[in-house]
Amino acid sequence: MGLSQVAFVHIAGAQPINRKEVVERHRVQVRTMDTLGSLTVGNGRFAYTVDATGLQSFPEYYSNGIPLGTQSEWGWNRFPNENHYRHNETLKAFDFNHTGRSALYSVQSKGSKRSEGAVEYYRSNPYRLQLGNVGMVITKNNGKAASTTDIQNIQQELDPWSGIITSTFTVDGINVHVTTVCHADLDRIAFKIVSPLLREKRLKIFFRFPYPTGQFADKGVNYSDPDKHRSFIASQSQSGAQLVHQLDSITYYVTTDWTGKAEMKESGKHEYLLTPEGGDSFSATVDFSLSNKQVVKDDFAACMKSSIAAWASFWQSGAAIDFAGSTDPRAAELERRIILSQYLLRAQEAGNYPPQETGLTYNSWYGRPHMEMLWWHTAHYALWGRAPIMEKAMQWYFKAYKGAREIAKRQGYKGVRWQKMTDNWGNESPSNVGSFLIWQQPNVIYEAELLYRDHPSKAVLQKYKELVFSTADFMASFATFDKTNNRYNLGKGIIPAQECFKPEETFNSPYELAYWKWGLEVAQKWRKKLGLAPESSWQKVIDRIAPLPVEGAFYSSAESVDDSFSPQSKFTIDHPAVLMPLSNLPANGVVDTSRMHRTFDKVEQVWHWEHTWGWDFPMVAMTATRLNLPEKAIDALFKPIETNTYLVNGHNYQNGRLTLYLPGNGSLLAAVALMCAGDDNNKIPNPGFPKNGKWKVRWEGLKHLP
């Protein structure tokens, strides 16, 4: 019997959790045109986000909230490279440690007009596409189109157990009822509309294709460049039609099938109107694809059946948690955040590639994933007993391997240096920050280790050994031997997880040091399990890596600074990474827990929490849990800071620039796993929850962290 099972028997008794009851306690209710209350249906590879009408009827209105996106894994485009830029024009030479050997980094440095143009091109290309809007046009009695203020008596609900959104509202006092679902296996939505407005031809469905902005954030509402792309009706029958959308480097197809009679016509540039004819009910499926070949044809009922079955299977697999009976007023809210975080991540981040920070809702950072955040996006799947979902995104490393090896070779290192801000193919984005980050490196080792812990077999070791070993080769060769102190340093030439440092000055940041030692040790253990001799170059770094930097009684944010916590310090913003060596990592002989206790207290006092990010709060809760401070762990999860806001739909709101931030949701689930199941060295049940009688915590299926 595994440790998590033992804990479950001890905590929960013989009766399993009624998972359906727990999940359905947290149906999402929307009663207004709340631009931050958008709801999503999705299958992890494709997602469709709707407004209060149940479709994407008012995309411009919602663009400054949670935008109404339709995005997929495959939907990427490139602007034409009219100036024939080359990626090597973004490179700049640095010799941070005065070795006489320069390394080339892809950065945003000021230079020639041409190099700056190359930087801009490779930062924004390729970019993820908003595939199109599917919404309703409703005509009022006076002949004008209904606006957001005309949508009255809104009663909208998302049932996370089934993935079904039901939306009821009135226009001119006439009822409209919409049901929306996403197919479990296809990039397909389905909807059913019931309303007398259909019979009067006052309710029609529009299809609209925006043009990408090429900006940091793309809300999918740029309709002002009609001549830069092409769309048309390729075919139509009595029961369906196919639209084609052509951009610079991609052509894709939107195939609609409906019941009853209807007709589709072009109603404007890149806009098409589907008019149902007769009856009070209309249903349709809409399929997005790179192929114009008709896939298996489903009707609305079949799509809904697919959604219900897939979501029930998801919730009945893996882990579950139940706070019923708790008297702490925060328990119900924490349970809501847990359930809705699972829903959002399964709907938007359960595919074959690393996700972007805003999932499949809208573009941030041009739609590109950030590989230092992969653990915080996806490790929860393994910790919640759903490791195969995490493993799917890990296949990106095999695709990106060649490019990562070229980066390492270009900079004079062994192995592979993993890209930071990238895309499905592993292209490198120029960045004055990302090119100097290193904490993305051990993530692949950590996630491979989680896969092995989930299924300890030679097959797992054999499949991932090249990724693990090549990553370790880079890590060992990147460390610089310091003859004066007889140790290995990390840096100069790094920006830590706390990104407010200059690479030319910074060395020996705490999380990177701890992660380096732990990651190399895991890689060494993999060699032993495979019957291989230890790698001596790795062991030298393991044995002599610099200790975590200290400042008086506390740990420091980096050895290269000496004012981490002074009142005037500029280093008390951004991620409180000084706490991270004891968050998702064990003490491992590196962390002095007494010193970390003092550091934790100091960070609480001096940190500018208004300048932090959503995943920081669960990370702090993890550190508190490992320090046996359960009250502090709960307090961290509920710290009253804007970036720790969880909206009605479960999204972790940051600010107007980032209205959703899925690493916050993923890190919350990882933190809860640690708070319930503990780690390899702590088998006390529920170490992250106060023992004051106010918390009744029942869980099953959660995994220990290392």
Summary of the structure (lengths in Angstrom):
residues: 706
radius of gyration: 26.1
end to end distance: 18.0
largest distance: 85.3
contacts: 2534
relative contact order: 0.12
helix: 35%
strand: 22%
